[in-house]
């Protein structure tokens, strides 16, 4: 069992069909419309709800930012890459898969998963080693979207890129400087977006696998965007290109 905490992640899990939540603990004295909604839904779905001292929730999560509510579920289950490919919907806003090459910060991972879900990506791929995994912190940072989007763990990012290329994907690597301006790219293809680690970016071997390197133009002279911010901006560029193509075809 693992803990999931925070209002939005608990709401998302309760809303899913056959909710994976096994029980919910609410801090004594915690009230408000969101908590009442959660308790009402939990009772309708026969998920046990307990009330305990807030200190108990602090100890269960090892944190104090749990918003006074903690749920328990079976451990997170990662998706299989081939299943993701079979089930993906290329008619979504765009046919896009993210590969995160060594994102270490759980907050960044959660934020990237959240933007990927919001902007229509088909899934996110992360490596097994030297990278953040999906934890309760990631789940909270993703506002529960890690349960709405396939997350795949692979042992070798380079081989995964080769596999996706064989399936017809073009690979775009996010580069802080020196890549092609994202405004000048045509993203209307089945695409993989590779984002590197917070400190070193994309590893050289993985970078050589990319078909294109893309850069976000900046008004101010600064080193780079935060990787989670960059992920959102580039995905939005993908979305705009795809929407423009759909608009042109309908016109």
Secondary structure, DSSP 8 states (H G I E B T S, - for coil): -EEEESHHHHHHHHHSTT--EEEEEEETT--SHHHHHHHHHHHHTT-EEEEE-HHHHHHHHT-S-STTEEEEES----B-HHHHHHH--TTSS--EEEEEES---HHHHHHHHHHHHHTT-SEEEEESSSS----HHHHHHTTTGGGTS-EEEES-HHHHHHHHHHTT-EEEEE-SSSSEEGGG----SSEEEEEEBTTTBS-HHHHHH-SEEEE---SS--S---HHHHHHHHHHHHHHHHHHHHHHHH-
